[in-house]
Amino acid sequence: MRQWTVDAFASAPFRGNPACVVEPFDQWPADDWMQSLAKENNQAETAFLLRTADRARFGLRWFTPGREVDLCGHATLGSAHVLMTELGAGAGALTFDTRSGPLIVARAGDDYEMDFPADPPRRTGPVAGLAGALGVEPREIWAGRYLVAVLANADTVRTLQPDIAALAALQGEAGEAGEVIVCAAADPGDDVDVIDRFFAPGCGVDEDPATGSAHCILGPLYADRLGRAAVRFRQVFPGRGGDIETETRGDRVLLRGRAITVIESRLRLAP
């Protein structure tokens, strides 16, 4: 059984966010086997695919080292890349059936374009303990699936050194506990609009390098703020990071980015 490691939302190797993608199954393995392999891989996400009668449609599930999650952008991008590039799927677009409904990934020139559900956040009041955990007072706090802390400037986002254990206990009005986005407008003259980072100790990932699901929240937030559908983001995980472009269309958001295979391996075990 083969497995690939793909750098998603990356324009070069060792950038973006690595995801492991396992060769498609004819039936789902046991949940505890998938969780054990995800823990062994020790990447933010391991993606598992299920064949269907339609060669352009697959079941898709995502596991962090700690648990199964309902939505993951970078491992969806990695899965489409493996199917199209490594396994020769001839379709121009693939549909994935997931816990978050059908997700469509299509080729868009050198990029991939993913059609995901938008998660427009709502403005909230202060969250007890958040400023202390971040080490800085947010200018604004929003909540969708994750908490969003809008900071004073991009440099503050880049240099932030939060208390990860303290973040893990926070939820506020967000749907998930221990998962926090920090963001700010990019500096004038930068080639993107927004700088951001994502901390997710609540699902076993202290900090994620490039996060599609976070931009399902940030895309609508900044589309409204900037007065245009398309927004360019740079997630600035130290030493990696990735570029993600969003385009908000009603209750959907398009996420655009590139992917690169960096490892092909063979699993010496079966479920």
Protein Blocks (a to p, Z undefined) as FASTA:
>chain_A
ZZddddehiabehiajddddddddfbdcdfklmmmmmmmnopabdcdddddfblkbccdd
dddfkbccfbdfklmmmmmmmmmmmnopabfbdcdddfkopaddddehjbccdddddddd
ddddddehklmmnopacfbdcddfbccdddfblklmmmpccdfklmmmpnkjafbehiac
ddddddehiabfbdcddddfknopabafbdfklmmmmmmmmmmmnopabdcdddfbehia
pddddddehjaccdddddddfbdcddfbdZZ
